[in-house]
């Protein structure tokens, strides 16, 4: 497997679920903090098919392709039966980077926020800029999650 297809990977702990109240029956917004890279996420998850609760720990990876050799794919579902990166995870979405913003931690540490839309389910990943250098505006990205 080519590690170049994985653009970001870390273990997160779910800290809050629906902090602003539940807005949709099948979707929850989760808030989670990184275990290793001092990052945080807000992520909309279809909890009807992938239940998540506060305290859950999960690996989150963002990848440019699902092909194990790292070659680009076109984002269509591969029905060939060949193994893909998705086989190593439990929940997968395909989306597009639509915005970047700058922010600072209370201690003054500069952070970058990358926003990705997965067909209307949104994610904000906030981390140190050097961890998010692989992302570009309008780039297609796979989100892959598995509980640990």
For each residue, the residues with C-beta under 8 A, 3 or more apart:
1: 5 68 69 70 85
2: 5 68 69 70
3: 6 70
4: 70
5: 1 2 63 64 65 66 67 70 85
6: 3 9 61 62 63 85
7: 62 63 64 134 135 141
8: 60 61 62 125 127 131 132 134 135
9: 6 59 60 61 62
10: 34 35 36 37 39 59 60
11: 34 35 36 57 58 59 60 148
12: 32 33 34 35 39 41 57 58 59 60
13: 32 33 35 55 56 57
14: 17 30 31 32 52 53 54 55 56 57 58
15: 31 32 33 54
16: 19 30 31 54
17: 14 28 29 30 31 52 53 54
18: 21 22 23 28 29
19: 16 29 31
20: 23 29
21: 18
22: 18 25 28
23: 18 20 27 29
24: 27
25: 22 48
26: 46 47 48
27: 23 24 44 45 46 47 48 121
28: 17 18 22 44 45 47 52
29: 17 18 19 20 23 42 43 44 45
30: 14 16 17 41 42 43 44 45 52
31: 14 15 16 17 19 40 41 42
32: 12 13 14 15 40 41 43 58 60
33: 12 13 15 39 40
34: 10 11 12 37 38 39 40 127
35: 10 11 12 13 57
36: 10 11
37: 10 34 127 128 131
38: 34 127 128
39: 10 12 33 34 125 126 127 128 131
40: 31 32 33 34 125 126 127
41: 12 30 31 32 60 123 124 125 126
42: 29 30 31 122 123 124
43: 29 30 32 121 122 123 124 143
44: 27 28 29 30 118 120 121 122 123
45: 27 28 29 30 50 52 91 121 145
46: 26 27 49 50 121
47: 26 27 28 50 51 52
48: 25 26 27 51
49: 46 91
50: 45 46 47 90 91 145
51: 47 48
52: 14 17 28 30 45 47 56 58
53: 14 17 56
54: 14 15 16 17
55: 13 14
56: 13 14 52 53 147
57: 11 12 13 14 35 147 148
58: 11 12 14 32 52 145 146 147 148
59: 9 10 11 12 89 145 146 148
60: 8 9 10 11 12 32 41 143 144 145
61: 6 8 9 85 89 143 144 145
62: 6 7 8 9 116 125 135 141 142 143 144
63: 5 6 7 66 85 141 142 144
64: 5 7 72 134 139 140 141 142
65: 5 70 71 72 73 85 142
66: 5 63 73 78 84 85 86 92 142
67: 5 70 71 72 73 84 85
68: 1 2 83 84 85
69: 1 2
70: 1 2 3 4 5 65 67
71: 65 67
72: 64 65 67
73: 65 66 67 76 78
74:
75: 94 140
76: 73
77:
78: 66 73 82 84
79:
80:
81:
82: 78
83: 68 87
84: 66 67 68 78 87
85: 1 5 6 61 63 65 66 67 68 88 89 142 144
86: 66 89 92 142 144
87: 83 84
88: 85 144 146
89: 59 61 85 86 92 144 145 146
90: 50 145 146 147
91: 45 49 50 143 144 145 146
92: 66 86 89 142 143 144 145
93: 118 119 121 142 143
94: 75 118 119 140 141 142 143
95: 116 117 118 119 121 123 140 141 142 143
96: 116 117 138 139 140 141
97: 100 114 115 116 135 136 137 138 139 141
98: 115 116 117 137 138
99: 114 115 137
100: 97 112 113 114 115 135 137
101: 112 113 115
102: 110 111 112 113
103: 110 111 112 113 126
104: 108 109 110 111
105: 108 109 111
106:
107:
108: 104 105
109: 104 105 128
110: 102 103 104 128 129
111: 102 103 104 105 126 127 128 129
112: 100 101 102 103 126 127 128 129 132
113: 100 101 102 103 124 125 126
114: 97 99 100 124 125 132 135
115: 97 98 99 100 101 122 123 124
116: 62 95 96 97 98 122 123 125 141 143
117: 95 96 98 120 121 122 123
118: 44 93 94 95 121 122 123 143
119: 93 94 95
120: 44 117
121: 27 43 44 45 46 93 95 117 118
122: 42 43 44 115 116 117 118
123: 41 42 43 44 95 115 116 117 118 143
124: 41 42 43 113 114 115
125: 8 39 40 41 62 113 114 116 132
126: 39 40 41 103 111 112 113
127: 8 34 37 38 39 40 111 112 131 132
128: 37 38 39 109 110 111 112 131 132
129: 110 111 112 132 133
130: 133
131: 8 37 39 127 128
132: 8 112 114 125 127 128 129 135
133: 129 130
134: 7 8 64
135: 7 8 62 97 100 114 132 139 141
136: 97 139
137: 97 98 99 100
138: 96 97 98
139: 64 96 97 135 136
140: 64 75 94 95 96
141: 7 62 63 64 94 95 96 97 116 135
142: 62 63 64 65 66 85 86 92 93 94 95
143: 43 60 61 62 91 92 93 94 95 116 118 123
144: 60 61 62 63 85 86 88 89 91 92
145: 45 50 58 59 60 61 89 90 91 92
146: 58 59 88 89 90 91
147: 56 57 58 90
148: 11 57 58 59
